[in-house]
Amino acid sequence: MHYVKSLLLKLILLLVFFLNLKGTYSQEPIDSLYALNRFSWERYKMAQEETEQAYNYFKDGAAYFLLKGDTVNHLNCIAHLSDIEHRQAKFNEAFDLLWDALPKANEIANKLPLLEIHQMLGILYQVYGKDSIALHHSKQGLQIAKQYAQNDSTIKGRLTSCYLDVAVQLVAMQEYNTAIQYLDSCYYSDNTNTRLHFVDGIYGQVYLEQHNYYKAQHYLQGVIPFLEERGNGFQTSVNYFMGKLKSKTNQPDSAIYYYNKSLTAIDSLQNNLKLKPLVLEQLAFEYAKTNYNKKAYIYLKAAKQLSDSLFNTQSKQNKVLFEIKNRYKEDLLRKEQELKTNNQLLNISNQARFRLQLLLGLLLLLAIAALVAIRLNAKMKQIAYEKQLNEEKSEVILDIKNKELTANALQIIEKEQAVKELLETVMAKSPETYKKLQRKYKQSNKKIWDDFNLRFTQTNDKFYQNLLEQYPDLTPTDLKHCALVKLNFDSKEMSHLLGISVNSVHMARSRIRKKMNLNREDNLSNFLSKL
């Protein structure tokens, strides 16, 4: 099945190539456009061009190099196409391109395509919060760069970016001190003796997260103009970092300015779309701090809508993402089995010239036994691998359901708040009507919680069971609070949903902590999230 799919991909790329010979780049001879000495440096420039133009350039290039039998540059084009799909939040398409290219990249002597594929896989797994897998691929890219840098000048030039990829992943995992060590290695590995603006941008992010605002300002200074001059998409993130820095140092006007610059860059470059909801949310907080409550509401609403849109898009486009089998490993295993079988048959054939027919029969039996053992071993590995995939799929589905449950509950809280405000208005004008409506409102509150609790129990069927096994003294009310804490509701939202005061919520949390024997420094939310 894998080979059929690969063959179809090659045929499609060839067809696209012939259809586009007179297309966007027809003003230049195709051989001149993709000349090796030109393509080797121009591809990095083209990767920063407008999305559609860059996509067409690398799509045509992939078909051209495939036709010419240039596997290295064909795979380089595939890596760039995957990066463009990632920038547009088409993560499933990006994964498919990389997994199809990975076996071929591993076979060729030039390891630059394999390095770039591991770099992209690290970025894509980071999107889904698969930190350990993302870090593994980033370090694989770094290992390749270290191994081949001495003999390949092209790969040596990528050593700095590989250190940077590992640092970025460590920042995402909040391992800031280790990330700084890899950022230092970026400068140690670089021979240009110039400022590394991309590295300084991540330095700034790290020190911003560590609340060292002086150092953050120092490293971020001058990075944005450099990126803007080159039209580089990293400016979306650096503007966001600067906005956060200005916010932390009580400069709301400057924070709003940089957040708006980040939005403009995201929209104009069609780059880093997954960052946009965070930028909108930060803008809402800044406007709220400066008492522009209407603007704050508009931006917060836009952030939520965009976040829901991106989340739903990801779930639809990528619902099979973690069902994708590691075809690369399966390919290697199958080829290894074929190689072992062929070697055994070859040994039998050679020995048959010198040995008796009885010995030949014995060797054949041994070969069959070895083949059966290999197949059994492969089957056991396959079963274990599928089990792991199913567990990952279950985790993703549970996370999606909990997010949907949380979103619905927040919408209910918003509506309930509006009803409460209307009841206060009715109380002032018609006390009798208010009493009737108040009774219905209380009944409705109880039904809302019962519905929410039923859906939570269906989604997290073992949560209450595990909790009561460890802490049998917890009451039904305590269990309600634990469920809401697990879903990251704040005290105000919990008070609306449970129909009690915020102070009562705090007292309940304190009571639960005592029953669980948690220390002062232990975080209740983190503790419950691990159950």
KAUR-V469632 format. One record per pair of residues at least 4 apart in sequence whose ideal C-beta (glycine too) atoms are under 6 Angstrom apart, sorted by sequence separation. I is the first residue (numbers start at 1). GAP is how many residues later the second one is. D is the distance in Angstrom with one decimal. If there is no record, write none. Layout:
i: {I I}
gap: {GAP GAP}
d: {D D}
This chain:
i: {16 22 28 38 39 42 49 55 70 101 111 130 145 148 158 175 185 235 264 265 292 313 314 315 351 355 426 434 449 456 462 468 474 489 494 500 518 28 34 49 65 85 125 170 207 227 246 287 474 484 489 495 513 149 266 495 47 148 149 227 228 426 427 495 25 46 65 66 85 86 105 106 125 126 170 171 207 208 227 246 247 287 288 352 426 65 85 105 125 170 207 246 287 145 149 186 266 484 492 495 46 224 491 494 513 62 82 105 122 167 204 243 284 145 186 145 224 423 491 62 82 102 122 167 204 223 243 284 348 464 61 62 81 82 121 122 166 167 183 203 204 242 243 263 283 284 145 262 58 78 98 118 163 200 239 280 142 183 259 141 58 98 118 119 163 164 201 220 239 240 280 281 58 78 98 118 163 200 239 259 280 344 142 259 75 115 160 197 236 277 34 138 139 179 456 481 138 55 95 115 160 197 216 236 277 34 54 75 94 115 159 160 176 235 236 256 276 277 138 255 24 47 91 111 208 135 176 252 478 134 164 167 171 213 236 91 205 208 213 233 236 412 71 76 79 111 201 204 208 252 337 72 75 79 82 233 252 233 236 240 485 20 485 72 79 112 131 473 486 112 122 409 485 471 471 17 119 126 482 16 17 13 14 13 405 13 445 401 466 322 322 322 413 416 406 413 48 48 87 89 51 92 103 92 102 91 99 103 92 2}
gap: {4 4 4 4 4 4 4 4 4 4 4 4 4 4 4 4 4 4 4 4 4 4 4 4 4 4 4 4 4 4 4 4 4 4 4 4 4 5 5 5 5 5 5 5 5 5 5 5 5 5 5 5 5 6 6 6 7 7 7 7 7 7 7 7 8 8 8 8 8 8 8 8 8 8 8 8 8 8 8 8 8 8 8 8 8 9 9 9 9 9 9 9 9 10 10 10 10 10 10 10 11 11 11 11 11 12 12 12 12 12 12 12 12 13 13 14 14 14 14 15 15 15 15 15 15 15 15 15 15 15 16 16 16 16 16 16 16 16 16 16 16 16 16 16 16 16 17 17 19 19 19 19 19 19 19 19 20 20 20 21 22 22 22 22 22 22 22 22 22 22 22 22 23 23 23 23 23 23 23 23 23 23 24 24 26 26 26 26 26 26 27 27 27 27 27 27 28 29 29 29 29 29 29 29 29 30 30 30 30 30 30 30 30 30 30 30 30 30 31 31 32 33 33 33 33 34 34 34 34 35 35 35 35 35 35 36 36 36 36 36 36 36 37 37 37 37 37 37 37 37 37 38 38 38 38 38 38 39 39 39 39 40 40 41 41 42 42 42 42 43 43 43 43 44 45 46 46 46 46 47 47 49 49 50 50 53 54 58 65 70 71 74 80 80 81 83 183 184 184 184 219 225 225 226 226 227 228 228 229 325}
d: {5.9 4.4 5.4 5.3 5.7 5.9 4.9 6.0 6.0 5.7 5.9 5.7 5.6 4.9 5.9 6.0 5.9 5.9 5.9 5.6 6.0 5.8 5.2 5.8 5.2 3.9 5.7 5.9 5.9 5.9 5.5 5.8 4.1 4.3 5.8 4.2 4.2 4.7 5.1 4.6 4.1 4.3 4.3 4.5 4.2 4.4 4.2 4.0 5.8 4.4 5.0 5.6 4.5 5.4 5.7 5.9 6.0 4.7 4.0 5.5 5.6 5.6 4.0 4.8 5.5 5.5 4.4 4.8 4.4 4.5 4.4 6.0 4.5 4.2 5.2 4.8 4.1 4.2 3.9 3.9 4.0 4.2 3.9 4.9 4.7 4.0 4.0 4.1 3.8 3.9 4.1 3.9 4.0 5.6 5.3 5.9 5.2 4.9 5.9 5.2 5.0 5.9 5.0 4.9 5.9 5.6 4.4 5.4 4.8 4.6 4.8 4.8 4.6 5.5 4.5 4.5 5.4 5.9 4.6 3.9 4.3 5.6 3.9 3.9 4.0 5.2 3.8 3.8 4.8 5.8 4.3 5.8 5.7 5.2 4.1 3.7 5.0 4.8 5.7 4.0 3.7 4.2 4.0 5.5 4.6 3.8 4.4 4.9 4.5 5.4 5.3 4.7 5.1 4.5 4.9 5.1 4.1 5.6 5.3 4.9 4.4 5.7 4.3 4.6 4.5 5.4 5.0 5.7 4.4 4.6 5.1 4.2 5.0 4.6 5.8 3.9 4.6 5.6 3.7 5.5 3.6 4.6 5.6 4.8 5.3 5.0 4.9 4.9 5.3 4.8 5.6 4.5 5.9 5.7 5.2 4.9 4.7 5.1 6.0 4.6 5.0 4.6 5.4 4.5 4.8 5.2 5.9 5.3 5.8 6.0 4.6 4.8 5.1 5.0 4.9 5.1 5.9 4.0 4.9 5.1 5.0 5.5 6.0 5.2 5.9 4.9 5.7 5.1 5.4 5.3 5.9 5.8 6.0 5.9 5.8 6.0 5.2 6.0 5.5 5.2 4.3 5.8 5.5 5.7 4.2 5.1 4.8 5.5 5.6 5.7 5.4 4.7 3.6 5.8 5.2 3.3 5.2 5.9 5.8 5.7 5.9 5.0 5.6 6.0 5.9 5.6 4.9 5.3 4.5 5.6 5.9 5.8 5.4 5.8 5.7 2.8 5.4 5.6 5.8 5.4 5.8 5.5 5.8 4.3 5.7 5.6 4.6 4.6 5.3 4.7 5.2 5.8 5.6 5.8 5.0 4.5 5.3 5.7 5.0 4.8 4.5 4.9 5.1 4.2 4.5 5.2 5.9 4.7 5.6 5.1}
